[in-house]
Amino acid sequence: MVTGLASVLAVPGGIVLSRYSDAVTLLQSIASAGPGLVLGGSALLLARRGRETAERTLGRAGGMAAARAGRLLGLAGVCVAVTAALAVAFYGLLTLFAD
């Protein structure tokens, strides 16, 4: 669940960093989409592993709700990272063909 939360907050964290830092521009903050995508993918894998453990122990080990929350956060993190990457890619295409 923590990995999923980190994946969701990676891209907004990069944007906030570009807002309050003179050294980082908004276009450079897209680098936070990479870690967001990796963290989101690992959150999805960890959620699957947690769900399988909970099923194998017939729910006695607990963790089914945490696995579900981790899966949702991981999926949201992947979506945020892909959306940010697509936005910058379309910006690059627009600036390329603007002239």
C-alpha positions as CSV (number, residue, x, y, z in Angstrom):
1,M,0.0,0.0,0.0
2,V,2.9,2.3,0.8
3,T,4.4,1.6,-2.7
4,G,1.1,2.5,-4.3
5,L,0.8,5.7,-2.4
6,A,4.4,6.6,-3.4
7,S,3.5,5.9,-7.0
8,V,0.5,8.2,-6.9
9,L,2.5,11.0,-5.3
10,A,5.5,10.8,-7.5
11,V,4.3,13.0,-10.4
12,P,2.5,15.6,-8.3
13,G,5.7,15.7,-6.1
14,G,7.8,16.5,-9.2
15,I,5.3,19.2,-10.2
16,V,5.4,20.8,-6.8
17,L,9.2,20.6,-6.9
18,S,9.2,22.5,-10.2
19,R,6.9,25.1,-8.7
20,Y,9.0,25.9,-5.7
21,S,12.5,25.4,-7.2
22,D,14.3,27.6,-9.7
23,A,16.5,24.7,-10.7
24,V,13.8,22.4,-12.0
25,T,11.4,23.3,-14.8
26,L,8.0,21.9,-15.4
27,L,9.2,19.9,-18.4
28,Q,12.1,18.5,-16.3
29,S,9.7,17.4,-13.7
30,I,8.3,14.7,-16.1
31,A,11.3,12.6,-14.9
32,S,9.1,11.8,-11.9
33,A,6.8,9.8,-14.2
34,G,9.4,7.1,-14.5
35,P,9.7,6.3,-10.8
36,G,5.9,6.6,-10.6
37,L,5.4,4.0,-13.3
38,V,8.0,1.6,-11.7
39,L,6.5,2.1,-8.2
40,G,3.0,1.6,-9.6
41,G,4.0,-1.7,-11.3
42,S,5.7,-3.0,-8.2
43,A,2.6,-2.0,-6.1
44,L,0.5,-4.1,-8.4
45,L,2.8,-7.1,-8.1
46,L,2.9,-6.7,-4.3
47,A,-0.8,-6.5,-4.1
48,R,-1.2,-9.7,-6.1
49,R,1.3,-11.4,-3.8
50,G,-0.6,-10.2,-0.8
51,R,-3.9,-11.4,-2.2
52,E,-2.5,-14.8,-3.0
53,T,-1.1,-15.1,0.5
54,A,-4.5,-14.2,2.0
55,E,-6.2,-16.7,-0.2
56,R,-3.7,-19.4,0.6
57,T,-4.2,-18.9,4.4
58,L,-8.0,-18.7,3.9
59,G,-8.0,-15.2,5.3
60,R,-6.4,-16.0,8.6
61,A,-3.3,-14.0,7.8
62,G,-5.4,-11.0,7.0
63,G,-4.3,-8.3,4.5
64,M,-7.0,-8.7,1.9
65,A,-8.1,-5.0,2.4
66,A,-4.5,-3.8,2.2
67,A,-3.9,-5.8,-0.9
68,R,-7.0,-4.3,-2.5
69,A,-6.0,-0.8,-1.5
70,G,-2.5,-1.4,-2.8
71,R,-3.9,-2.6,-6.1
72,L,-6.1,0.5,-6.5
73,L,-3.3,2.9,-5.6
74,G,-0.8,1.1,-7.9
75,L,-3.3,1.3,-10.7
76,A,-3.9,5.0,-10.1
77,G,-0.1,5.6,-9.9
78,V,0.4,3.9,-13.3
79,C,-2.4,5.9,-14.8
80,V,-1.0,9.2,-13.5
81,A,2.5,8.4,-14.8
82,V,1.2,7.4,-18.2
83,T,-1.0,10.4,-18.5
84,A,1.9,12.7,-17.6
85,A,4.1,11.1,-20.1
86,L,1.5,11.4,-22.8
87,A,0.9,15.0,-22.0
88,V,4.6,15.8,-22.4
89,A,4.8,13.7,-25.6
90,F,1.9,15.7,-27.2
91,Y,3.5,18.9,-26.0
92,G,6.7,17.9,-27.8
93,L,4.8,17.1,-31.0
94,L,3.0,20.4,-30.9
95,T,6.2,22.4,-30.4
96,L,7.9,20.3,-33.2
97,F,5.2,21.0,-35.8
98,A,4.4,24.6,-34.6
99,D,6.6,26.2,-37.1
